[in-house]
Amino acid sequence: MTASTEKTGAPVPHEPRSARGRVPDFFIVGNPKCGTTALYEMLKTHPQIYMPELKEPWFLAADMRPRFQPPRSASPPESLEEYLSLFEDARADQRAGEASSAYLLSHDAAGQIAELQPDARIIAILREPANFLRSLHLQLLRTHVETVKDLGEAISLEAARRKGNKIPRRSHRPRLLLYSEHVRYVENLRRFHGVFPREQVLVLVYEDFLEDNEATVRTVRRFLGVEEELPVEVKKANPTVKRMRSQQLDELVNVVSVGRGPAGRLAKAAVKTLVPNERLRSRALRATHRNFIYGKPSAPDEQVMHELRRRFKGEVESASEYLDRDLVSLWGYDSLD
């Protein structure tokens, strides 16, 4: 782990509350595609930990509110009361937490978390930048936030997108398209270290998590002050994201599945007429996703990956110094030409 794991055994307060309800004790703040979902799932099964079914409320990142609510996604809480209601079932002897993976990218989240819960424990996960951005790009394509299939081209559009140009129509959170901001590790961590003592911030390294899930989870349990030695139900950290073959076909299948709007209802009715059996319809839609919409990811473009590593080598060197951890060697940046 990193130097930020010092003094991780101190317990957090039991059942902290505001005047309006239960307040979370801890926050997994990101990065996305770095094992945050696996960590959420492995912590969620611990009897002394409560995490809501809605993994990513995003409520405390005011600067990253969606432009619109995308289809097939849970509605995020819109008020403090709605947000705190996510934790109302947590027992007094449990640590309550949530996992919004873009809080680390947000400029507002650190301050808003500190205002809500000054004693909060913060968990961040960092990953080698080039592989991280490739995985993030695949995920953004799958969720229609991104439409440009070539990673190098997508990253080259960052300057235009920063000005509000070249934003895909269905990109509900365009801030996610500013790829370089995701890997400004020191800048992003400093926002949290600016409002929380170092002993309240745990910085994990994704490659450590990937190599030994169980050891990482036990470190997090110790950091949260819960029973460390209970068995760990291991989950795969960040399984490979499938390649999006056709966003257009994905949209069409969604229209047929959900049937929203006049056109969607007509399409859904037509499909029901052609295939009356609901089980057969569901099987056909799953097969369409499996065989025509998603596919195995292409091999990474090694030239693009090399260029990304050269571009972000300074960020890796800064993070190594900031965390007192040799990420340069760990991530292979010491052998770049």
C-alpha positions in Angstrom: 0.0 0.0 0.0 1.2 3.6 0.4 2.4 6.0 3.0 -1.3 7.0 3.5 -2.0 3.7 5.3 -0.5 5.0 8.6 -2.6 4.9 11.7 -5.3 2.9 10.0 -6.6 1.1 13.1 -8.5 3.9 14.9 -12.2 3.4 14.8 -14.6 5.9 13.3 -17.6 7.2 15.3 -20.7 4.9 15.6 -23.9 6.0 13.9 -23.0 9.6 13.0 -26.1 11.6 12.3 -27.1 15.0 11.0 -30.4 16.6 12.0 -31.9 14.8 8.9 -30.6 11.3 9.2 -27.7 8.8 9.2 -24.5 10.1 7.7 -22.0 7.8 6.0 -18.7 6.9 7.8 -16.6 6.2 4.7 -16.4 6.9 1.0 -14.7 5.0 -1.8 -14.0 8.0 -4.0 -12.4 6.3 -7.1 -10.9 6.0 -9.6 -13.3 4.1 -11.9 -12.1 1.0 -13.6 -9.7 0.5 -10.7 -11.6 -2.2 -8.7 -14.0 0.1 -6.9 -17.0 -2.2 -7.7 -15.1 -5.3 -6.5 -14.1 -3.5 -3.3 -17.7 -2.3 -2.8 -19.0 -5.8 -3.2 -16.4 -7.4 -0.9 -17.0 -4.8 1.9 -20.8 -5.0 1.5 -20.9 -8.6 2.7 -19.1 -7.7 6.0 -21.6 -7.8 8.9 -20.2 -4.6 10.4 -20.4 -2.6 7.2 -23.5 -1.2 5.5 -23.5 -0.1 1.9 -26.6 0.8 -0.1 -27.8 -1.1 -3.2 -27.2 2.1 -5.2 -23.4 1.9 -5.5 -22.8 5.3 -6.9 -25.1 8.1 -5.6 -22.7 10.8 -6.9 -24.7 13.2 -4.7 -21.7 15.0 -3.2 -20.2 15.9 -6.5 -22.2 19.0 -7.4 -20.0 19.8 -10.3 -20.7 16.5 -12.0 -24.5 16.5 -12.1 -25.8 14.7 -15.2 -27.1 16.8 -18.1 -30.0 14.3 -18.2 -31.0 11.0 -16.8 -29.8 8.2 -19.1 -32.0 5.1 -19.9 -31.4 1.9 -17.9 -29.8 3.7 -15.0 -31.1 4.2 -11.4 -32.2 7.8 -10.6 -29.6 9.5 -8.3 -30.8 11.2 -5.1 -31.7 14.8 -5.7 -31.9 16.1 -2.1 -29.9 15.6 1.1 -32.9 13.8 2.6 -33.0 11.4 -0.3 -29.3 10.8 -0.1 -29.3 10.2 3.6 -32.2 7.8 3.2 -29.8 5.4 1.5 -28.2 4.8 4.8 -31.2 4.7 7.1 -31.2 0.9 7.4 -27.6 0.9 8.7 -27.4 -0.4 12.3 -25.7 1.6 15.1 -22.9 -1.0 15.2 -22.2 -0.8 11.5 -20.0 1.5 9.4 -22.0 3.0 6.6 -20.3 3.9 3.3 -20.8 4.5 -0.4 -18.7 4.2 -3.5 -19.0 7.0 -6.1 -16.0 6.5 -8.3 -15.9 10.0 -9.8 -15.6 11.8 -6.4 -11.8 11.8 -6.9 -12.2 13.6 -10.2 -14.7 16.1 -8.8 -13.6 19.5 -7.7 -16.4 19.7 -5.2 -16.7 16.3 -3.6 -13.9 16.5 -1.1 -15.2 19.7 0.5 -18.8 18.5 0.5 -17.9 15.2 2.1 -15.9 17.1 4.8 -18.8 19.4 5.5 -21.2 16.5 5.8 -18.8 14.1 7.8 -15.5 15.6 9.0 -14.5 12.2 10.5 -15.1 10.4 7.2 -12.6 7.8 6.0 -11.6 8.2 2.4 -10.5 5.3 0.1 -8.9 6.1 -3.3 -7.5 3.6 -5.8 -4.8 4.5 -8.4 -3.9 2.5 -11.5 -1.2 2.7 -14.1 -2.4 5.6 -16.3 -2.3 4.1 -19.9 -4.1 0.9 -19.0 -6.5 2.9 -16.8 -7.4 5.3 -19.6 -7.9 2.4 -22.1 -10.3 0.6 -19.7 -12.1 3.9 -18.9 -12.5 4.6 -22.7 -14.0 1.2 -23.3 -16.4 1.7 -20.4 -17.4 5.2 -21.7 -18.1 3.7 -25.1 -20.3 1.1 -23.5 -22.3 3.7 -21.6 -22.6 6.0 -24.7 -20.7 8.8 -22.9 -18.1 8.4 -25.6 -18.6 7.7 -29.3 -15.1 7.9 -30.7 -13.8 4.3 -30.8 -10.1 5.1 -31.3 -8.5 5.9 -27.9 -5.9 8.2 -29.3 -8.4 10.2 -31.3 -10.8 10.5 -28.2 -8.0 11.9 -26.1 -7.0 14.3 -28.8 -10.5 15.9 -28.6 -10.0 16.9 -24.9 -9.2 20.5 -25.7 -12.3 20.9 -27.8 -14.5 19.1 -25.3 -13.2 21.3 -22.5 -14.9 24.2 -24.4 -18.1 22.3 -24.8 -17.5 21.1 -28.4 -17.5 17.6 -29.8 -19.7 16.3 -26.9 -21.6 13.2 -27.9 -25.4 13.6 -27.9 -25.9 10.9 -25.2 -23.0 12.0 -23.0 -24.8 12.7 -19.8 -21.6 13.4 -17.9 -19.2 15.1 -20.4 -16.7 15.9 -17.7 -15.7 12.2 -17.8 -14.4 12.8 -21.3 -11.5 15.0 -20.0 -9.2 12.0 -19.8 -6.1 13.7 -18.6 -7.9 15.0 -15.5 -8.5 11.4 -14.3 -4.7 10.8 -14.0 -3.7 14.0 -12.3 -3.3 11.9 -9.2 -1.5 14.4 -7.0 -3.9 17.2 -7.8 -6.9 15.0 -7.2 -5.6 13.6 -3.9 -4.6 17.0 -2.6 -8.2 18.1 -2.6 -8.9 15.4 0.0 -5.7 15.9 1.9 -6.6 19.6 2.1 -9.8 18.9 4.1 -8.9 15.6 5.9 -5.9 14.5 8.0 -3.6 12.0 6.2 -4.6 9.2 8.6 -8.2 9.5 7.3 -7.2 8.9 3.7 -6.2 5.5 2.4 -4.6 5.4 -1.0 -4.6 1.9 -2.6 -2.8 0.8 -5.8 -4.9 -1.2 -8.2 -2.1 -3.6 -9.2 -1.7 -4.5 -5.5 -5.4 -5.2 -5.3 -5.3 -7.2 -8.5 -2.4 -9.3 -7.2 -3.9 -10.0 -3.7 -7.6 -9.1 -3.3 -7.8 -10.6 0.2 -4.8 -8.7 1.6 -6.2 -5.4 0.2 -9.6 -6.0 1.7 -8.1 -6.7 5.1 -6.2 -3.5 4.9 -9.4 -1.6 4.2 -11.2 -3.4 7.0 -8.4 -2.4 9.4 -8.6 1.2 8.1 -12.4 1.2 8.8 -12.0 -0.2 12.3 -14.1 -3.3 11.6 -13.3 -7.0 12.3 -10.3 -7.7 10.0 -10.0 -11.5 10.2 -13.5 -12.6 9.0 -13.3 -14.6 5.7 -13.1 -12.5 2.5 -15.5 -13.3 -0.3 -13.1 -12.6 -3.2 -14.4 -10.8 -6.3 -12.5 -10.2 -9.5 -11.2 -6.7 -9.5 -12.2 -4.9 -12.7 -13.0 -7.7 -15.2 -12.3 -6.8 -18.8 -14.8 -4.3 -20.3 -16.3 -5.6 -23.6 -15.8 -3.7 -26.8 -18.9 -1.8 -28.0 -19.5 -2.9 -31.6 -22.6 -0.8 -32.4 -24.0 1.9 -30.2 -26.8 2.4 -32.8 -27.9 -1.2 -32.4 -27.6 -0.9 -28.6 -30.0 2.1 -28.7 -32.4 0.2 -30.9 -32.4 -2.8 -28.5 -33.0 -0.5 -25.6 -36.0 1.1 -27.4 -37.5 -2.3 -28.0 -36.8 -3.4 -24.4 -38.1 -0.4 -22.6 -40.6 1.0 -25.0 -40.3 4.6 -24.0 -42.1 7.3 -26.1 -44.5 6.7 -29.0 -41.9 5.2 -31.3 -40.5 3.0 -28.6 -44.0 1.7 -27.7 -44.8 1.0 -31.3 -41.5 -0.9 -31.7 -42.0 -2.9 -28.6 -45.6 -3.8 -29.6 -44.4 -4.9 -33.1 -41.7 -7.2 -31.5 -44.3 -8.6 -29.1 -46.5 -9.4 -32.1 -43.7 -11.1 -33.9 -42.4 -13.0 -30.8 -45.3 -13.4 -28.3 -43.4 -15.5 -25.9 -41.6 -13.3 -23.3 -38.9 -15.8 -22.5 -38.0 -16.1 -26.2 -38.0 -12.3 -26.6 -35.6 -12.0 -23.7 -33.4 -14.7 -25.0 -33.2 -13.1 -28.4 -32.3 -9.7 -26.9 -29.6 -11.2 -24.8 -28.2 -13.0 -27.9 -28.2 -9.7 -29.8 -26.2 -8.1 -27.1 -23.8 -11.0 -26.9 -23.3 -11.5 -30.6 -23.8 -8.2 -32.3 -23.5 -5.3 -29.8 -20.6 -6.3 -27.6 -17.4 -8.2 -28.4 -14.0 -8.9 -27.1 -11.8 -5.8 -26.8 -9.3 -5.3 -29.5 -5.6 -5.5 -28.6 -4.3 -2.1 -27.4 -2.5 0.1 -29.9 1.0 -0.1 -28.5 2.0 3.2 -30.1 -0.9 5.0 -28.4 -0.1 3.3 -25.1 3.5 4.2 -25.3 2.6 7.8 -26.1 0.3 7.9 -23.1 3.0 6.6 -20.8 5.4 9.2 -22.1 2.8 11.9 -21.7 1.9 11.0 -18.1 5.4 10.0 -16.8 5.6 13.2 -14.9 2.3 12.5 -13.2 3.6 9.1 -12.1 6.9 10.6 -10.8 4.9 13.2 -8.9 2.6 10.6 -7.4 5.6 8.4 -6.4 7.1 11.3 -4.5 3.8 12.4 -3.0 2.9 9.0 -1.7 6.5 7.8 -1.0 5.9 4.7 -3.1 7.9 3.8 -6.2 5.2 3.8 -8.8 7.7 4.6 -11.5 9.2 1.1 -11.2 6.0 -0.7 -10.4 4.3 0.6 -13.5 7.3 0.3 -15.8 7.9 4.0 -16.4 11.6 3.7 -15.5 12.2 1.8 -18.8 10.5 4.4 -21.1 12.8 5.6 -23.9 
